[in-house]
Amino acid sequence: MKKRKLVLLGLLTLALVPISCNEDFLETSPLDSISADATWADGALAQAFVFNVYSSLGYGGFEEEGLSSLTDEAMFTHSGRGVNVITEGSLSPSGTGNVNIIPQWNELYLAIRKANIAIQELPNAAFDDQALKDRLLGESHFLRAYYYHQLMRYYGGAPLIDTPYGLDDDYTIARGTYADNVTFVNDDLDKAISLLDGKDVTPGRASMLSAMGLKSRVLTYAASDLRDGPTASAKSSVIGGYSNLELVAYTSGDRDARWTLAKTAAKAVLDATTGYKLDLTAPASAEDAKETYISIAMGGGSAVGDAAARSELLFERTHSPLFTAESNWPLGGIHQGINNGPNGYHNWAGNTPIQQLVDDYQMMDGTDFDWSNPEHAAAPYENRDPRLAATVLYDGAPWKPRPDDVAAIDPYDEIQTGTYADGSGGIIAGVDMRDSPIENWNGSRTGYYVRKFIDSDPSLVDNQSSAQVVPWPFIRYTEVILNYVEASIALGDEGEARNWLNKIRFRAGMPAITASGSDLLEAYINERRVELAYEEHRFHDARRWMIADQTLGRGIKVMKVTATLKAGATPRAPYQYDTTVYDYTYTVVDNNDNETRTWDDKMYFMPISRDEINRNNLLIQNPGY
């Protein structure tokens, strides 16, 4: 008590000391923030503000739970994350399921607000560097367009807000039509293209080509079946019953004109730059094609592969190897390997490929894979499209050196997702199985692991003490080629479509496509599927083509591999994949232990959460919910 009285007395004495002799004592600035005036008076601070607008992009597609697991590309291994709420169709405004995979309405508007502040302040900013002003303004218009394009493709037309609200403003605003949203976004992108023309290209930052690529995507989506009201209504009685169809589709206008705009926007990109190894006049060898696609996936961010493949990237999310606070669980970005790699490497097997994806990779001669063909069924991973081996890890596939505690079990560094005869009447469980002797809770449920985007540098250990810096491809050149092909098919220019489609095929080591009519369209749909696997396109493509009931709504098929000893053979110890010792049987079965998928046409659009609807009484939820 005595010490406390002394402290109080000291404070009282200090309070009585006159300080009027220096009134500047009261003129202080906060040490933990920067004023708006200071921000827009300094080029470096203004740039830091715009960098914060980029931060809402998160890890791109390198979150722990991937959009691929809401499609017929993959399934998410771990239960209890709300994934099944979306894939089983039980989502609603009151229960939207997993909020880490789908960009949330409120998060996107927070990002848009930051972009709006930059767009409002930069034209009159006090710093003198006009080139920097133009670049930052162009980037801000691009980012606002990107976040609005996310709202559009998940939710439909959104309220169009082009200025930051103040505290006393009226926040109620009706949703814009889908057509109005497309116009708004394209206006932003045209401004970005103009402002960024001639500016330096910096990995991770928007460029003129980034804006041109996004414009190609937005216009391709706008011309698609789901966004053409009459077409969508004819294909779905649910959509046909919407009273406010204009929120999610064009209800009038010339669809061919929209396809022409999409084709023109894509061709502008193709004329402005080139991608990677798209000048071949015949198919590459299988080995060269596989290495090409590993290089494309690495994006110049690995010691493995050709760094020149970075030329594919029109807009990417870059990563730093630094292990910082943002790297804590749940891990994203720099820990794509631990999130998705095999459990025999102490990884977590997050978003594992399903059989339907594997089956859609053709044979090397361009014919479809067919389980009823005995040769195909006996060796399902041989003589396949080389993109399969660059994308998927399957039983027997070579991979990185095992960790020290696993090397004795598998000194050959091969994926083990099967069960193998031990020669004594028992079986050996593969080290990457769910009942692996290493970890029996992180194993794949499908018999596969993803390879794409996991750094295959053998010196990089996939655990929490190391990091990969592979960039996430928000937009890449080959996507724009595919957009151009799609528009060409829609407009009847099949020769041009085949020409560009076969540039991709030759790079992949695959023969030319010669199909026409509906067969050409089906070939294109499959080509886009395997080329862009795990790049967050299938979720949207299956919807905009309105084939989701036949694709995303299918049950999950998985692979079971068993190996029996050939007569008189001695088992390999330690086990090694060997067709001279073992007979392998590949059995496709239904997944019954984690998730049951269904499809309801309301799922063509994501529901806006009840909280957001309640915040704005003019905001109308998606009609299907």
Secondary structure, DSSP 4 states (H G I P E B T S, - for coil): -HHHHHHHHHHHHHHHS--TT-GGGG----SS---HHHHTT-HHHHHHHHHHHHGGGTTTT-SSS-GGGGTTTEEESSSSSSHHHHHTT--BTTB---TTTSPPHHHHHHHHHHHHHHHHHGGG-S-S-HHHHHHHHHHHHHHHHHHHHHHHHHH-S-----S---TTS----PPPPHHHHHHHHHHHHHHHHHHHTTPPP-TTS--HHHHHHHHHHHHHHHHSGGGBHHHHHHH-HHHHT-S-GGGTSB-SS-HHHHHHHHHHHHHHHHHH---SS---SSPPPHHHHHHHHHHHHHTT-SSSS-GGGGGGEEEEE-------GGGSSSP-GGGHHHHHS-GGGT----EEE-HHHHHTSPBTTSPPP-TTSHHHHHSTTSSB-HHHHHHEE-TT-B-SPPPTTTTTT-TT-B---EEEE-SSS-EEE-TTSTT-SS-SSS--SSS-EE-TTS---TT---STT----PPEEEEEHHHHHHHHHHHHHHTT-HHHHHHHHHHHHHHTT-PPP---HHHHHHHHHHHHHHHTTTSS-HHHHHHHTT-TTTTTTSPPEEEEEEEEEPTTPPPPSS----TTTEEEEEEEEE--SS------GGGGSPPPPHHHHHH-TT-PPPTT-
